Amino acid sequence: MFGLEQPSHWLLIILVLVVLFGAKRLPDSAKSIAKSLKIFKSELKDTGEEKKPDSDQTK
């Protein structure tokens, strides 16, 4: 139904983003999202490491 297979679709989406947010704000937004994802992944990793010792003690 809604496919993004063609390059023209991607170009249209990029054009809309640039018009809405401005070319200057897009790199800053991308950096913020990347930092947020990095923090989120590290928190998930820390949570997984905390659970491992608990499961080993039950054996």
N, C-alpha and C positions, 0 to 999 in steps of 0.2 A: 504494500500500500504506500508507505512513505519510505522510499529508499534513497540512500545517499551514495549510489554507485558511481554516478557520473561526476567528473571534475567540476562541471558547471554548477552543480548543487553546492559543492564545497565552497566555490568562489562566491556564490550568492550569500551563503551563511557568513563567510568572512567579511564580505562587504557590509552586511547588516550590522555585524558586531562593531566594525570600525565606525560606522555612522552613529550607532547608539552610544558607544562608550568613548570614542575618540582614539586616535592612533597612539596618543601619549599614555593613556591609562591602561591600555591592553597589556603591555609588558609588565607593568607594576602589578596588575591583577594576576597575571600568570605566575609571577614570583611569589605572591601571597598564597596562591593555591598550592604551589609546589612546596612551600614551607609548611603549610598546614598538613599536606599529605605525608611529608617526612616525619612530622611530629606524631601524626596518627599512627603511622607504621611502627615507629619506635615504641609508642605506648602499647600497641598490640603485642609487640615482641616482648616487652617487659612483663606484660600480663601473662603471656605464655610461659615465661621462665619462672614466674612465681608459682604457677600451678604445678610444675614438674616435681619439686621437692615434696609437696603435699601428697601426690599420688604415689611416690616412692615409699613414703613412711607407712602407708596403709598395708603394704605387702608383708 
